[in-house]
Amino acid sequence: MAAHLARKASPLVVIVGATGTGKSKLAIELASKFHGEVVSADSMQVYHGLDIITNKVSAAEQTACPHHMIGFVDPLVSTYTVVDFRSQALPLIEDILLRGKLPFIVGGTNYYIEALLWDTLLTSNTSTEMSSSAAVATERASRTELLKLGSSELYRRLEEVDPEMACCLHPRNVRKLIRGLQVYEQVGIPWSSLLRRQHEQPGGGPLSGPLRYPDACVLWLYANQEALDRRLDERVDQMLAEGLLEELQSFHRHYALAKFDFQQGIFQSIGFKEFHDYLNRPLDCSVQESEKLLQKGIEALKLATRRYARKQYKWVKNRFLQRPQNNLPPVFGLDATDPSLWEKAVLEPAVSIVESCLQGETPVVSAMNMEPQNHSSKQLRFNCDFCSKIIIGERQWHAHLRSKGHRYHVKKNRRKVTELAKTVEHNPLNETLELQRPSDGETSQ
């Protein structure tokens, strides 16, 4: 492969997947072969320190090819945002392309990757203000005040300023309720209106604006969940063998006077908060109690890592595989379940895919064919009057209908079932509800 790219377009390779599937390994191998450079899109790896716990690539691995966006933010900085990352990473990517190199974006922070792949009206409109520490501090102060209100009051306020978005959100989804209120506060127009403008942009879609790099492709590393769980547990054991506890203790001593906030900065890292009780055990703590706290931290770290892997997998499915849109890059699945088959199952297909993309050809295998498609781009909202619950999403709604708790409440009030069934029959929106109407006479809204 020539060191200089022949295409005039702007190719970009993005490597996604759950933690432990080998994203960094593949990025290094591909960047070495194609004379590329790696751009990390990991919100914890931008911070200096805690190299083991944030799973940074080693110094030896970084010599194989240039790496960027790793270990350059002070650990006590809590105002570094996705907008800061985007503002630094985009010029860096452009520089890599101008030098005739191929950028490989690799990471597990979903919103960092989204910020690079898509242009969004919200971040475009607020990037100047949001890049300043003062504005970030103001936003967080606003969030703190909103958190004091409780979900009911947050929902009521969102209904006033953005009833369309409120209708799509669960009344107890505090994070998104606050987001909706802050968008209105920052921009002056409803969040739903911004999303609609994104959808109407040339090349835009229901979840974002147009692609920044139309020639980008996504390599998705996936693995059997049971096998991945075992691998992740083994990786935690390996991290401990490499000096994880010593790293945490050194970091803890160095920043002992700092106020730890596990919702901010590097202190959000999986692993730091899990060992908090162990690191803060009293000096007179017995050996037995100390060992108990240590084992508790190890098990908590393993559990949190497995949960995070599932969250990453869910994001890939929701963002790339189950929402057919016109502004999605092609996604190619690579089975990383068996490390002994890495060359054949991952590396060789990945090389073939990248070569095809560089030559302007369409690779044969796409991950879009590997997952069932969900042709609904908008989550449906359902009211269950029997259980006094609001359910968001058709799949969740049907799962609720099959639950023992729901059937129990239905049996307790058969009269209400009959009355609600009659209400549906006379509903002027009956044609819309027909496809959504569940069994047993429940109504959906």
N, C-alpha and C positions, 0 to 999 in steps of 0.2 A: 504494500500500500504506500503510495507516494506520500511524502510528508506534507504536501500542499494539496488542499482539496480542490477538485476540478470544478465543482458545481458553483454556480453563481448564487443559488438559493442559500438559505441559512439553516443547515441541518442541525439537529439537536437530538441527543439521545438521553432519555430519562429512565433511570432504573428505580423501580418501586417494588415494594413487597414487605412482608412482615419482618420484624427483627429476627435475625438468626437464619435467614434464607440465603445469605451470601452476597448481598448487594455490593458491599465494598470490594469483595474479592473479584466479582465480575467486572466492576468498574475499572479496577486496576489492570486486569488482564486485557480488557478491550482498549483502554486508553493506551496501553503499551503497544498493542498491535497496530492501532490506527493513528499513532502519534497524537493522541488527544490529551486533554487535561480534565481533571476531576473537580467538580464544584459541589461541595457538601451542602445539602439542604436539610440540616439537622439543627433544631433550635437549641439543643443542649451542647452540641459540639462547637458552637461558636465561642463558648466560654473557655477561658484558660483554666487548666487544672482539672482534677477528677477524670484523668484520661481513661482509667480502667472502667469506671462506672458508666461513663458516657460512651464507651466502646469506640474510642477514636482509633483510626488506623495508626500503626506504629510509625516511628521515624524511619525505620528500614523500609516499610511498605511505601511511604511517601517518596522515597528516592526512586521508585520505579517509574513514576510519572508525576508531573506537578499537581499539587492539591491546593485548593483555595477554600476560604471561609471556615477555617478550623482554628480554634484556640486564640482568638484575637480580642475578645471582650473580657474586661475585668469581671471576676466572679461576683463582686458586690454591685455591679450595675444591674438594676432591675427595670430600666426603661428601654431596653433594646427590644424593638418590636418587629413584626413581620414586614412593616413598611421600611424600616431601617435595613433589614436584610435585602429586600427587593431593590432598594435604592443603591446598594453596594454590589449586589450580584449581577444585575442587568448590564451595567457598564463593563463588568468583568467578562461576562459572556460575549459581549460585542467585541471586546479586545481579543479574546481567544479566536473568534471567527475571523477578525481582520488579519490576524497573524497566520491564517490558513490552517488552524488547528480545529479539532472536533471536540466540542464540550460534552462531557458526560455528567449529567446532573444525578446525584445519588443521595438518597436520604429517606428518613422515615417520618419527617414532619410534614403532614399533609398540606397544611395551609401555606407552608413555605413553597412547596412544589406548585400549588395552585397559583400563587402570586407570580411565579416565573412563567408558567405556561399560558395564563389568560390575562387579558387586560380587563380590569373591572372599573366601573364608573366611580364607585365609592372611594377606593384607594387612590384613583387618579385625581379626584376632586379634593382629597384631604391630605395628599402626600406631603405637601409643604408644611402644613401645620403639624401633622402627626410626627414629623421627623424631629421636632424640637422636644427636648426633655420637659420643658414647662408644659407643653400641650399634653404630653403623655401623662404627666403627673395630674393635670386637671381632669383628664378622662378617667383616670383611676380613682380620683377623689369622687367624681360623679358616680362611678360604679359602686363605690363604698356606700354612698348615701342611698342609692337605689336599692342596694341589698337590704337595707334596714326596713324597707317598706313591706316586704312579704309578697308572695306570689299573687295573691288576690288583688292587691292594690296596683301592682305592676301590670297585671292583665287589664284592669279597669282603665289605667292611663293609656295603655297601648290601643285599646278599643277606641279611645277618644281621638288619637292622632293618626292611627293606621288600622282601621277596622278590618281591612282586607287581610293584612298580615296576622292580626289577632285571630281571625277565623281559621287560619292555617296552623296555629301553634297550640300546644297543650297549655292550659292555664297554669300548670306547675313547672313549665320549662323556663326556669328563672333566667338561665344564661341567654336564651334567645329573646326573651321578653326585654331584658336589659339592653341587648344589642339593638332591638327595634327602637327603643326609646332614645338610645344614644345616637343612632343614625339620624333620627328626626332632629335631635338637639344640635348635632354637628352640621348637618347639610340643610336642614330646614324643609325637607320634603320627606314623605313617608318612604320607608324601606321598600315596600311593595312597588312604589313608583320607580325607584331606582332599578329594581330587578326587571321591571317591565321595559325600561329604557335599554337595559343591557340586552334583553331578548330581541328588541327591535333594531339594535345596531347591525350594520352589515357584518355578517359572520358571527353574530352573537347567538347565545343560547339561553335557556331558562335558568341556568345556574351561574352564568358568567358572560363576560364580553367575548370578543373574538380572540382567537389564538394569536399569541405574539409570534410564534414560529410555525407557520403552516406546514413546514417540512419536518417537524419533530416526530419522533416515534418513541413509544413507551415499551420498555421491556419489563414484564411483570414476573417476578420470581415467586412461585407459590410452592407449598409443601403440604403433605398430609398432616392434619392437625395433631394426631397422636404422635407421629414421628417428630414433628416440630417441638411439641411440648417436652419430649425427652431431650432433644438437642438443647433447648433453652435451659432446662434444669442442669444439664452437664456444663453449659457455658457459665452458669453462675458458680458452679464448683470450680471451674477453671479460673474464673476471675478471683475467687478467694485464694486459690493457689498462687496467683500472680501478684498478690499483695493488696487486694481490695480493702481489707480492714486497715492496713497500715496507711493506705492512701486516705481513707476516710478520717482516721484519727489525726493524721497530719493536717488535713484540711480543717478539721474541727478545731484543733489547737490554734491554728493560724488565724481563724476567723471567730474565735470564741466570744469576742465582744460584740460581734455583729448580731443584729436582730434577724433571726431566721424566719422567713415567710415562705412556706412550702407552696405558695401559689405564685411566686415571683422568681424570675431569673433562674440561675443554675440550681437553686434549691428545689425546683420542681423535678429534678432528675429522679428517675426511678432508681432507688437504691439508697439515696441520701436519707429521706424521711423514714424509710423502713428500718434503718439502724439508729434512729434518733434516741430511742430509749436505752439502747446498749451504750451508745457514746456518752450519754448523760447519766449513766448509773453512778450512784454515790460511791465515794472512796471506800467506805466500809462494806460495800456489797460483797456478799459471800461468793465463793467460787461456784457453788451450785446455782445461785441466782444469776450470776454473770453468764454462765453457760446457757441458762434458760433464755435469757434475753438475746444472746447471740443466735441461738437456734430459731427463736421467734423472728429475728431480723432476716435470717437466711430464707426461711419459709415464706415470709412476706415478700421478699425480693423475687423469689421464684414465681409466686402467684401473680404479682404485679407485672412481671415480664410476660407471662403467658397471656394475661388479660390485654396487655398493650399490643401483642402480636395479633390477637383477634380483632382489636379495634382497627389496626392498620389494614388487615384483610377486608374488613367490612367497608372501609373507605374506598379501596380499589374497586370493589364490586359496585358500590353505590355511585361512584364518580365516573367510572369508565365503562362498566359492563352492563348495567341494568337501565341506563338512561340513553337511549339512542338519540343523538343530537348531531347537528351539522358542524359543530365546532369542537369535536373530539379528535385528538391525534390517534393514529392506529396503535392498538395495544397488542403485544405479542407475549403469550404465556410460555414460561419455561419451568419445567417441573424440577424443583431442587430438593425433592424428598430424600433421595439417596445420594449422599456425598460421594460414594464410590463411582457413581455414574455421571459425575460433574462434567467431564469432558464431552461425553456424548449427548447428555440430556440438556445441558445448559450452555457451555462455552461454544461448542461447534454451531448449534442453531443460532446463538446470539451473533456470532461472527457473520454467518450467512445473512441474517436479517439486516445487520448494519451495512454490509456490502451492497445488498439490494437497494436499500434506501439511498445510499450515496450515489448509486448509478441511476436513480430515478425509477427503479422498478418496484413493483409491489410484491413483497414476500407472500408466500403461499399460506402460511399458518397465521391466524390471528386469534387472539384471546376472546374477541367478540363472539366467536362461535363456540366458546367453551362454557359459557354460563347461560342459563335461561334468561330471556329478555323480558323486561317489564316495560311495557309501552306507555305506562302512566308517568308523566313527568311531574305530576302534582300529587302530593299526599292528600288522601281523603280523610275527613274528620267525621267521627261517629260518636253519637251520644247513646250510652246504655242507661236508660232510666231505671232499670231493675237494680243495677249494681251501683248507680250513681257515679259512673265513671265516664270519662272522655277518652276515646281511643284515637290515636293518629296513625293512619296507614291501614290499607285494606288487609294486608297479611296479618297485622296485629289484631285487627277487628275479628277476622274469622278464627284466629287462635283463641280470642276471648270467648267467642260464641261456643267453642268446643270445651271450654274450661268447666270444671266441676262447680266452681263458685257461681258462675253465671247460670248454669242449669238449675242450681239450687234456688236462686232468687226467682227464676222464671216459674218454677213449680209453685212457689209460695204465692204467686199473684197471677193466676190464669185469667182473671177478669181483666186486668190491665193489659194482658197480651191481646185479648180480643178487641178492646177499645183502641189500642194503638194500631192494630191491623186495619181497622175501619178508617182511622185517620190517614193512613198511607193510601188507601184506595181512593180517597177524595182529595188527595194532595194535588194541586195544579202542577207540581213539578214531578208528577209520578213517572213521566218518561225518563227523566234524569235518574230517579231513584231506582228504577226497575233493575238496572244492572248491579246496583249496590245492595238491594234488599236482602237481608240475611234470612235464615230460616227461623222458625218458631215465632214469627210475627213481630220481631224487633224492628224498630225503625232506625234509619241512619240519616245523619244530617251532614 
